[in-house]
Amino acid sequence: MISEVFNTILLTYLVTEYLAATNTNERRYDSNWQLRLVQPRTILAAVVVVFLNIFDRVSGFALFINDTVTGFFHMPKVLFVAWAYVLVLYVDCRRISPELDFTREFMPKVGRAFLYVLPVYPISAVLISFGFLIVITICDALHLPEDWLQWPIYYGTLYGPFSLVYWKVKKTVTEDRATLPSLAGHGRSLGD
């Protein structure tokens, strides 16, 4: 469970770094987005996730944590995922905007993004399932195994909404940071 969650968070982080580099307020393309992916913080995050995967496989620690979280604390997996996403998102947003306050600024942004995703989630889950139904039908017609589709369906359904909230909050923080107040009261872009 732990490696699964942090693998998905790392993938979400990498995708949002790419999107943040290519989708700014000015819609200008940052041609050095690859450089953002090889910065020390990204390499450190990847090393930590690889270490967690190895530790998880060797020690079976994830089974212990899974049994402890669900059995002792009676916390469903989705709450652990939400907690982990919010924690990593806060660290990522603090990197972008060091003055970001957790309770006054960050959590309201998360709440607004969650309220944006909540009504769309059931419809998107049905559309994703319908899309995979078409893919499964094609695989069945071509006599291809459908087993390889289990993980994309699982990850897309469980982690998709959290990734969308992550992206919406990070985009908001990035846009808030990209526009600074000027003496005249008009916003000035950091790139100017």
N, C-alpha and C positions, 0 to 999 in steps of 0.2 A: 504494500500500500504506500509506504513512504517513497520508495523509488519511483513508483508510478506517478505520484502527485508531483514530485520535484522534476521528473523528466518532462512532464507536461508544462510545468511552470517555466522551466528553462526554454522550451520550445516557444511558449507564449512570449517570453522576454525577447528572444531573438527575433521573432516576427514583429513585435512592437518596436524594436529598435530599427528594423528595416523600414517599417511604416512611418515612424517618427522622422526618419532621415529623408523619406521621399514625399511626405505629406505635411508641409508646413503651411502657415497662414498665407504666405506669398505664393504657394504652389510651385516653388522652385525646387529643382531636383538636386539633392546633395550627392554629388558623384563619388564622394568618399564614404559612403555608407558601409563599405566593406571594412574600412579602418575602424568604424565604431564596433564592429564585431570582433576585432582582435585586440581591443584595449584590455588592460590588465583586469578590470572588473568582470568583463565577459569571460575571459580565460579562467579567472578564479571561480566564477559561478559554474562553468563547465567542469572544472576539476572537482569541485565539491559534489556536483551531481554524479560524476563518474565514481568518486569515492563512496557516495551513498549507495550506488548500485552494487559496487563490489562488496561493500560491507553488508548490504542486505542479502546478497546471494550467499556469502560465506557464513554469516552468523545466523541467518534466519531471524534477525532482529525485527523485521517488518511484521512477521507473524506474531511476535510477542506484543508489539505496539498495537497491531490490529486487534488482537484479543483483549488487550488492556483498555484501549479506547472504546471499543464496542461493548465489552463485557463489564468492565469496572465502572467506567464513566457513563455508560449507556449513551454514548455520543454516536450518532450515525456518521458514516463516512463523509457524507456531503458537508457536514459541519466542520470536519477536520480539513476538507478541501477548501472551504470558504475561509477558514482561519488562516491557512497557509498562504492562499492567494492574497488576502488582505495584508498579511505581514510582509510578504515579498514586494507587493505593489507599493506599500508605504516606503520601504527601503529604496526602491527604484525611484519613486517620486521625490524623496528627500535628496537623492543624488541630483535630480534635475532642478529642484527648488529647495535649497537648504533651509529656508525660513518657513517652510510649510508646517503649519500647526496641525497635530493629529485630530483634535476634537473640533476645532472651529472651522478648519478648511478641508482637511482630507476626508473625514468621515461623511460630511455632507455631499462631497463629490461622489463618494462610493454609493451613498444612498440614492442620489439622483440617477446614477448609472444603473443601479440595481432596479429602480422603478422603471427605467427605460427598457431594460431587458425583460423584466418579469412578464408584461403582457405579450411580448413578442415570442417568448420561449416556447409556449405550447404549439403555436403555429409553426415556428421554425423546426421544432422536433418532429412534427407531422411531415413537413416538407422534406426534411433530411431522411426520414424513414421512407417516404415515398420514392425519393431519389435512389436510395439503396435498394428498394424493392425492384426498381427498373434494372439496376445493375445486377441484382441477384437473378432476375429473369433472364438477362442476357447471358450470364455465366452458366445458368442451367441449360439454356438452349445450345450453348457451345460445349456443354459437358465439362465445364471447368469447376474446380472445387470452390465452394462458397465460404469455406472456413477462414480464408484470409480477410474476409470482410467483417468478422466479429470485432476485431480491435478498433477499426475506424468507426464503426457504429457506436461502440462502447465509449471511446474517448470523445467522439463528437457530441454524444448525448450528455455525458456527465460533465465534461470539462469545457464544452463550447460556450455555455453562458458565462462561466467565470472568466474565460479568455476575452469575451466581448466586454465585460465589465472592466477588466484590466486595461484593455485598449482604450475604452472611452475615458476612463479616469486619467490614464497617462497622456492621452491626446489633449485633454482639458488642461492638465498641469503644464504640458509643453507649450500650448498656446498662450496660457496665462503668463508664462515665463518669457515667451518670445516678444511680448509687447510690454514695454516699460513706459511708465508715465513720464512725460516731458514737463519742462517748466511751463509751457504754454497750455498744458492740460490735454494735449493730444498724445495718442500712443505713438511710440517710435519703435520700429523693429530693431532687433539686435543686429541684424545684418546690414543696417544702414550706416 
